[in-house]
């Protein structure tokens, strides 16, 4: 880490000793200052904040006006998309189609480890959201539990699961000597994370979208775990939005914007640390919140229209109620096989489910994804396109 790059506005470069890469070393690390209370926002930042609040408000209103059952279908697929993109930023190389197919019972050997990382992310986020529902605060216990669930039985599972790191880590470099950034000493992590949780709970006049942007920067800078920090930091954004009732349902994820602008995402976090340039990061984050809110609203409207259209077509052919239930399953996951539907979703016999699927084939909702005679997979192409497109 090049110490002379840091001007001291956002933190201090300190020389210390600690366990790094398996042995005791002397090295320089970055210690961030406490959260700034004296930021002066530019006119551009104020404008971006107003736009972001408007975009989030429109998405929140749209989600409120959808029936609970319909919204739940979309939420399940959106969580999978978020998990896929967040792990993709970290270098996981599988497609969203692979994720959907794996959950629908296609247990091929291809990229099993990568798929499991994504499924772990979904499980970790689901459990955390349930904890918030039950009144739990965002605190050390919750984040540690998320970390445990995130890394269980995947890459990094040997690195102090569910516990803050007890060794020095580094970012952007194969070795600590040539790394771009060395986070705070591991002995500082506990107190720094206490500061983060206190800031989350603190009642003040700082706009909440500004707070979550600063919190994300701070979490990524502290890098409290040996592995999984990026994914946890991005999941925290959604948790805070829910906890503060900025949104009421987990439909807003900024990760697509981060992934699309990955280099800028990392560069601006670095710029805060090195130069104290909070405003460029805030502007980027607020723009991302607005863009992803608008994109999510657009996708939800398309999905609502598709569902209405499919139900209309099913009525026109006098389809049974089971066909409507099956149609809705494809909004939860655009890929299904009949055996998997029977095992995990609808406890009916094979011929009955097959007749329902035939109705979906008849109206063009699904097509055959695999040509094999047994255990065929079916895909709802129009629905898949909504989730798999940028």
C-alpha positions in Angstrom: 0.0 0.0 0.0 1.5 3.3 -1.1 1.1 5.4 2.1 1.9 8.7 0.3 -1.4 8.4 -1.6 -3.5 9.1 1.5 -3.9 12.8 2.4 -5.4 12.2 5.9 -8.8 13.7 5.3 -10.7 10.3 5.7 -8.3 8.5 7.9 -4.8 7.9 9.0 -2.1 5.5 7.7 -0.5 3.8 10.7 2.5 1.5 11.0 1.9 -1.5 13.2 2.8 -5.2 13.7 0.5 -8.1 13.2 -0.2 -11.5 11.8 -0.3 -11.3 8.0 0.0 -14.1 5.5 1.0 -16.6 8.1 3.7 -14.7 10.0 4.3 -11.6 12.2 5.1 -8.6 10.0 5.5 -4.8 10.3 3.2 -3.0 7.8 1.2 0.1 7.3 -2.6 0.0 7.5 -5.4 2.5 7.1 -7.5 3.6 10.1 -10.7 5.4 9.0 -12.0 8.5 10.8 -15.4 8.4 12.4 -18.4 9.2 10.2 -18.3 12.8 9.0 -21.0 15.1 10.3 -19.9 18.2 8.6 -20.2 17.3 4.9 -21.3 20.1 2.7 -23.3 18.8 -0.2 -22.9 20.2 -3.6 -26.0 21.3 -5.7 -25.5 18.2 -7.8 -25.5 15.9 -4.7 -28.7 17.6 -3.5 -30.3 17.1 -6.9 -29.2 13.4 -7.1 -30.6 12.9 -3.5 -34.0 14.3 -4.5 -34.1 12.2 -7.6 -33.1 9.1 -5.7 -35.8 9.7 -3.1 -38.3 10.1 -5.9 -37.3 7.0 -7.7 -37.4 4.9 -4.5 -40.8 6.4 -3.6 -42.2 5.3 -6.9 -40.8 1.8 -6.5 -42.2 1.6 -2.9 -45.6 2.8 -4.1 -45.6 0.2 -6.9 -44.8 -2.6 -4.6 -47.5 -1.5 -2.2 -50.2 -1.7 -4.9 -49.4 -5.3 -5.9 -51.2 -8.2 -4.1 -49.0 -10.0 -1.5 -49.1 -13.3 -3.4 -48.0 -11.6 -6.7 -45.2 -9.6 -5.1 -43.8 -12.7 -3.3 -43.3 -14.4 -6.7 -41.3 -11.5 -8.0 -39.3 -11.1 -4.8 -38.0 -14.7 -4.9 -36.6 -14.3 -8.4 -35.1 -10.9 -7.6 -33.2 -12.3 -4.6 -31.7 -14.8 -6.9 -30.7 -12.1 -9.4 -29.1 -10.1 -6.5 -27.2 -13.1 -5.2 -25.9 -13.9 -8.7 -24.8 -10.3 -9.4 -23.2 -9.8 -6.0 -21.1 -13.0 -6.4 -20.3 -12.1 -10.0 -18.6 -8.9 -8.8 -16.4 -11.2 -6.7 -15.4 -13.2 -9.8 -17.9 -16.1 -9.7 -18.4 -17.2 -13.3 -21.8 -18.8 -13.7 -25.0 -17.5 -15.4 -28.3 -16.7 -13.8 -29.8 -19.5 -15.9 -27.4 -21.9 -14.2 -28.7 -20.6 -10.8 -32.4 -21.0 -11.8 -31.8 -24.5 -13.2 -29.9 -25.6 -10.2 -32.8 -24.6 -7.9 -35.2 -26.2 -10.3 -33.5 -29.6 -9.8 -30.9 -29.6 -12.6 -28.0 -30.9 -10.3 -25.2 -31.1 -12.9 -21.6 -31.1 -11.8 -20.8 -27.8 -13.6 -19.7 -25.0 -11.3 -21.2 -26.7 -8.2 -19.1 -24.6 -5.8 -20.0 -21.3 -7.5 -23.7 -22.2 -7.5 -23.5 -23.1 -3.8 -22.0 -19.6 -3.1 -25.0 -18.0 -4.7 -27.5 -20.2 -2.9 -25.7 -19.4 0.3 -26.1 -15.7 -0.3 -29.8 -16.2 -0.8 -30.1 -18.3 2.4 -28.0 -15.7 4.3 -30.2 -12.8 3.1 -33.4 -14.6 3.7 -32.5 -15.4 7.3 -31.4 -11.9 8.0 -34.6 -10.4 6.5 -36.6 -12.8 8.8 -34.6 -11.6 11.8 -35.5 -8.0 10.9 -39.1 -9.0 10.6 -39.0 -10.3 14.1 -37.6 -7.0 15.4 -33.9 -7.7 15.6 -31.5 -4.8 15.1 -28.6 -4.8 12.5 -25.8 -5.7 14.9 -22.8 -7.9 15.4 -24.7 -11.1 16.0 -26.8 -10.6 12.9 -23.9 -9.8 10.7 -21.8 -12.7 12.1 -24.7 -15.1 11.4 -25.0 -13.8 7.9 -21.2 -14.4 7.4 -21.5 -17.9 8.7 -24.4 -18.7 6.4 -22.7 -17.0 3.4 -19.5 -19.0 3.6 -20.6 -22.4 4.9 -19.2 -25.2 2.8 -17.8 -22.9 0.1 -14.6 -21.0 -0.7 -13.4 -19.3 2.5 -15.2 -21.5 4.9 -12.0 -22.2 6.7 -11.5 -18.6 7.6 -13.2 -17.9 10.9 -16.8 -18.5 9.9 -19.1 -16.1 11.6 -16.3 -14.2 13.4 -14.4 -11.0 12.8 -10.9 -11.6 11.4 -8.0 -12.2 13.7 -5.4 -11.7 11.0 -4.5 -8.9 8.6 -6.2 -8.9 5.2 -5.6 -6.8 2.2 -7.3 -5.6 -1.0 -6.2 -5.5 -4.7 -3.0 -7.5 -4.8 -1.7 -11.1 -4.7 0.5 -10.3 -1.7 0.2 -7.8 1.1 3.4 -6.1 0.0 2.0 -5.1 -3.4 -1.6 -4.6 -2.4 -3.5 -1.5 -3.2 -5.1 -1.1 0.2 -4.6 -2.6 3.7 -7.7 -2.3 6.0 -7.5 -1.5 9.7 -5.5 -3.8 12.0 -7.6 -6.7 13.2 -7.4 -5.5 16.8 -9.3 -2.4 15.7 -12.1 -4.2 14.0 -14.4 -4.7 17.1 -14.4 -1.0 18.0 -14.8 0.2 14.4 -17.8 -2.1 13.9 -19.3 -0.8 17.2 -19.0 2.7 15.7 -20.8 1.4 12.5 -23.7 -0.1 14.4 -24.1 3.0 16.6 -24.2 5.2 13.5 -26.9 3.0 12.0 -29.1 3.4 15.1 -28.3 7.0 15.7 -31.2 9.4 15.2 -30.0 12.5 13.3 -30.9 14.8 10.4 -28.6 13.1 7.8 -30.6 11.9 4.9 -30.9 8.1 5.1 -29.7 7.4 1.6 -26.6 9.5 2.4 -26.1 7.4 5.6 -26.3 4.1 3.8 -23.8 5.3 1.2 -21.4 6.3 4.0 -22.1 3.0 5.9 -21.3 0.9 2.8 -18.0 2.8 2.3 -17.1 2.3 6.0 -17.9 -1.4 6.0 -15.9 -2.0 2.9 -13.0 0.0 4.4 -13.0 -1.9 7.7 -13.3 -5.2 5.8 -14.1 -7.0 9.1 -13.9 -10.5 7.8 -11.3 -12.5 6.1 -13.6 -13.3 3.2 -17.1 -12.3 2.0 -16.9 -8.6 2.9 -18.1 -7.4 -0.5 -21.2 -9.6 -0.6 -22.0 -8.8 3.0 -21.5 -5.1 2.5 -23.9 -5.0 -0.4 -26.5 -7.1 1.4 -26.3 -4.6 4.3 -27.6 -1.9 1.9 -30.9 -3.8 1.4 -31.2 -4.6 5.1 -30.8 -1.0 6.2 -33.3 0.2 3.5 -35.8 -2.3 5.0 -35.0 -1.6 8.6 -35.4 2.2 8.1 -38.7 1.5 6.1 -37.2 3.4 3.1 -38.6 0.4 1.3 -41.0 -2.1 2.8 -40.2 -5.1 0.6 -36.8 -6.5 -0.5 -37.1 -5.3 -4.1 -34.3 -2.7 -4.3 -30.8 -3.9 -4.8 -28.0 -1.5 -6.0 -25.7 -4.3 -7.0 -26.7 -4.3 -10.7 -25.4 -0.7 -10.9 -22.2 -1.6 -9.0 -21.6 -4.6 -11.3 -22.2 -2.6 -14.5 -19.8 0.1 -13.2 -17.5 -2.2 -11.3 -14.2 -0.3 -11.9 -15.8 3.1 -11.0 -17.4 1.4 -7.9 -14.0 0.3 -6.6 -12.1 3.5 -7.7 -14.5 5.8 -5.9 -14.3 3.8 -2.6 -10.5 4.2 -2.9 -10.9 7.9 -3.6 -12.7 8.4 -0.4 -10.0 6.7 1.6 -7.1 8.3 -0.2 -8.4 11.9 -0.8 -11.4 12.2 1.5 -13.6 12.7 -1.6 -16.9 11.7 -0.1 -19.1 13.6 -2.6 -18.0 11.7 -5.7 -18.9 8.5 -3.9 -22.2 9.8 -2.7 -23.1 11.1 -6.2 -22.3 7.7 -7.7 -24.3 5.8 -5.0 -27.3 8.1 -5.3 -27.3 7.8 -9.1 -27.2 4.0 -8.6 -30.1 4.0 -6.2 -32.2 6.0 -8.7 -31.2 4.0 -11.8 -31.8 0.6 -10.1 -35.1 1.7 -8.6 -36.3 2.8 -12.1 -35.1 -0.4 -13.7 -36.8 -2.5 -11.0 -40.1 -0.6 -11.4 -39.9 -1.1 -15.1 -39.3 -4.9 -14.8 -42.1 -5.3 -12.2 -44.5 -3.6 -14.5 -43.5 -5.9 -17.3 -44.0 -8.9 -15.1 -47.4 -7.7 -13.9 -48.5 -7.3 -17.5 -47.2 -10.8 -18.5 -49.0 -12.4 -15.6 -52.3 -10.7 -16.5 -51.8 -11.7 -20.1 -51.0 -15.4 -19.3 -54.0 -15.6 -16.9 -56.3 -14.1 -19.6 -55.1 -16.7 -22.1 -55.6 -19.6 -19.6 -59.2 -18.4 -19.1 -59.8 -18.4 -22.8 -59.0 -22.1 -23.0 -61.0 -22.8 -19.8 -57.8 -24.1 -18.0 -58.2 -25.6 -14.6 -57.1 -23.7 -11.4 -54.0 -25.9 -11.3 -52.8 -24.4 -14.6 -53.0 -20.9 -13.0 -50.9 -22.1 -10.0 -48.3 -23.6 -12.4 -48.2 -20.4 -14.4 -47.3 -18.4 -11.2 -44.5 -20.8 -10.4 -42.7 -19.7 -13.5 -42.5 -16.1 -12.1 -40.8 -17.5 -9.0 -38.3 -19.4 -11.2 -38.6 -19.4 -15.0 -37.2 -23.0 -15.2 -39.0 -26.1 -13.9 -39.2 -29.9 -14.4 -42.4 -31.8 -13.5 -40.7 -34.1 -10.9 -39.3 -31.1 -9.1 -42.6 -29.3 -9.1 -44.2 -32.5 -7.6 -41.4 -32.9 -5.0 -41.1 -29.3 -3.8 -44.2 -27.3 -4.8 -47.4 -29.1 -5.7 -48.1 -32.6 -4.3 -50.2 -33.9 -7.2 -49.8 -36.9 -9.5 -47.6 -36.7 -12.6 -50.5 -36.8 -15.2 -52.3 -34.0 -13.5 -49.2 -31.7 -13.5 -48.4 -32.7 -17.1 -51.9 -31.6 -18.2 -51.4 -28.3 -16.5 -48.0 -27.9 -18.2 -49.6 -28.8 -21.6 -51.9 -25.8 -21.1 -48.9 -23.6 -20.5 -47.4 -24.9 -23.7 -50.6 -24.3 -25.5 -50.8 -20.6 -24.6 -47.1 -20.1 -25.2 -46.1 -19.4 -21.6 -43.5 -22.1 -21.6 -41.4 -24.1 -24.2 -39.3 -27.2 -23.7 -35.9 -26.3 -22.5 -34.5 -29.9 -22.9 -35.3 -32.3 -25.6 -35.0 -35.5 -23.5 -38.0 -37.7 -23.1 -37.8 -38.0 -19.3 -37.5 -35.2 -16.7 -37.8 -32.5 -19.2 -37.2 -28.9 -18.2 -39.6 -26.2 -19.3 -38.7 -22.5 -19.6 -40.9 -19.4 -19.6 -38.7 -17.4 -22.0 -40.4 -14.1 -21.6 -40.1 -14.2 -17.8 -36.5 -15.4 -18.0 -35.6 -12.5 -20.3 -36.9 -10.0 -17.8 -34.7 -11.3 -15.0 -31.6 -12.2 -17.1 -31.4 -8.9 -19.0 -29.6 -5.8 -17.7 
